[in-house]
Amino acid sequence: MKKGLKQRDWNEIKTNDSWSIFKIMGEFVQGFETLQRIGPCVSIYGSARMAEGSAVYEQAREVARQLSARGYGVITGGGPGVMEAANRGAFDVGGTSVGLNIELPFEQHNNPYIDPDKSIDFDYFFVRKVMFVKYSQGFVVMPGGFGTLDELFEALTLVQTAKVDPVPIILYDSKFWAGLVDWMKNTLANGYETISPGDPELFHVVDSSDEVVRVIDEFYSKSLLRPNF
């Protein structure tokens, strides 16, 4: 028993943990039932702190526009910044716009460019991350912070360990990602050998929305994999 906790308090904590299973199950059910009908989609990750008019915001909006014009829906975390820009880009051209929102003490609120029937609120990060991975045919990672890095490495780890089928993972803005890419190649792969030499090939680095579309289109033109299509 943890120091300072009475037996009754500890029993109540264990009981609450058991009941939380049903809430977790409910989030999975809601997510699966909503997203299994959305069609082919690409997840766009990035900072919630990018304001309208900033270069990154407008780049994310254009990426989403072009992907939507090619028939892909867009999935985001449902909040402001890059998430809003991506949902807005899909909304601009009448594309599928999905928002997987999560309750946070700051920064997070639903943006107004999500299709009403495709907006889902989550309490658990891990349930939300399952939805991103299960229902995405690719990932575009715009400049962002800890949350964006978490989402990037989640996708890379699952592909690297063959827990999911390979999908395009695209880092947008070579200047922003240069230090991280250099570290992965020269320190992780070739220095300490904590990843395989070919692991940096799991992702692409691009600087335009045209390149994003080209990478995704080329991947699926050569792949027999058609998840969610």
N, C-alpha and C positions, 0 to 999 in steps of 0.2 A: 504494500500500500504506500502511496506517496506520502512523504512527510507532511504533517499538518492537516491531512484529510481524515475525517472520521469515517468509520466503516459505512455508515448510512449514506454519507455524501458520496463515497466511492461507488457504492451500489447504484445510486441515482445516475452517476456519470456513465456507468456501464450500461444501464437501461436506456439512457438517451442515445448512446452510441448504437445500440441494437435497433432502436426505432428509426434512426437516421437512414438505415438501409432502404426503407420504404420511400423516403424522399429521393434518395439517389436513384432508385428504380424508376420512380415517376419521371425524373428528368431524362433518363435514358429513353423511356417509352415515348415521351412527348417529342424528343429530338428525332428518334427513328421514324415516328409516324409522320412528322412534318417534312423531314428532309428526303425520305425515300422517293418522293414524287417530284423533286426539283429539276431533274435532268442534269446534263454535264455542267459542272461548275469549277471555277478556279478560286482558291482562297487568296486574298490579298491582305498581307500583314503590314503593320507600320505604326508609327508613333501616334498617340492620341493628342499630342501637343502641337501638331502642324496646323497652323491657321489657314483659313481660306485665303487664297492669293499667294501663299508661299510656293516656292518652286516644287517642293515635294508633294504638297496637296494637289497642285495642278497636274503633276506628272502621274500621280495615282489615279486621278479622275480620267485622264486620257488613256491610261492603260486599261481601265475598266470599260471605257467607251469602246475601245477597239476589240477587246475580248468579247464584249456583248454583241458587237456587230458581226463577229465570227460565229455566234451561236452559243457561246459559253455564258452561263450565269456567273454571278460574283457572290462570294461569301466573305463576310468580314466579321469582326468582333462587335459590330453594331453601334460603336460609340463615335466620338468626335475625331477630328484630325484626319489621318490617312483613311481610317475606316469610313468616315462620312464621305470623303472624296471618292472612294471606290464605289460605295453604294450610289452616290450621286451620278457617277459616270455611267453606271448601268441604267439608272433611272432616266438619264438624258436620252437614251436611245430605245427605251422600252424593254430593256433586258431584265432577266431574273435578278432580283436584288435581295440577298439573304443576310440577316443580322443575328448573330449569336451573342447576345448581350450578357454581361455579368455584373452583378451588384458589387460595387467597390465604394470605399469611403470617400474617394475623390475621382475626378476626371470622367467617370463613366456615366453616360446617359444615352438613351436610344436616339440615333439621328433620324431625321424625317424622310430619308430616301430609301427606306426598307419597305419591301412589299408587306402590307399588313398581315397577310397570311403566312409570311415567312420570317417573322420576328419572334425569337424565342429568348426568354430570360432564364439564366442559370445562376445557381448559388455555388456550384462546384466547378472549379477550373478543370479538373481532370475529366469530367463528363463533357464539358464544352470542347476540350481538345480532341476527344474521341470523335465528336461530330465533324470537326474540321478535317480530320484525317480520313474518316470513313467516306465522306461525301465530296471530296475534292479530287479533281483530275490533274491538279497542278497547284503550285504555291509560288506566289510572287511576293518577295520580301523587300519592302521599301525601308528606308532608314527608320530606325526606332530604338527603343531602349531595352530594359531588361525583359519585358514581356515579349517583345518582338524576337529577341535572341532566344528566349525559351521556346517559342513556337518554331523558330528555325531549327534549333538543335533537336527538338522533338521529331520533326519530319526527317532530318538527316539520320538520326539514330534508328528510326523505324525502317527506313530504306536500307541503311547499312547492315542491319541485323536480319534483313529479309522478313521482318514481321508484317510488312506491307509490300505490295508490288511496286516496282519503280515508277515514279512519276517525275515530271519536270519540277525542279526546285530552282528558282531564279532569284538572284540577288540584284536588285535594281540600284544603280549609282555606284560605279566602280570606285570613285573617290572615297565615298563613305565606307565601303567594305574593304578597301585595300589593306588596311592594317590587319584585320581579322583573317582575310584570305592568305596574306603573307605568313601569318603566324601558324595557320593550319597547315600550309604547305611546307614551310621551312622548319618549324619547331615540332609540330605534332607528327607529321609524316616523315620528314627527313632527319630531324634532329633527335628527338626522343623516341621516335618510331612507336608512338602510342596509337596511331591509326595507320591503315595500310596506304602505300604510295598512291594507289588509285582512288582513294576515298575523296580527295578534292574534286574528282571528276563527277561526283554525285550532284554537283550544283553548277549553274551557269551564272556568269556575271555580265550584265547588260547595262546599256545607257539610253535606251529608247523603248517606247511602246511597240514600235515595229519589230524590234528584236524579241520582245516578250512573245508576241504573237507567232513569230517565225519559229522560235524554240518549241513552243507548245504544238503548233501545227506539224512540224517536222517529226516530233516524237510520236504523235498519234498516227501519222501517215506510215510509219514504219512498224508500229506495234500492233500485235494481235489483241492486245488488252483493250477492252471497251467497257470499263466499269461505269455504270450509271448512264450509258449512252442509249 
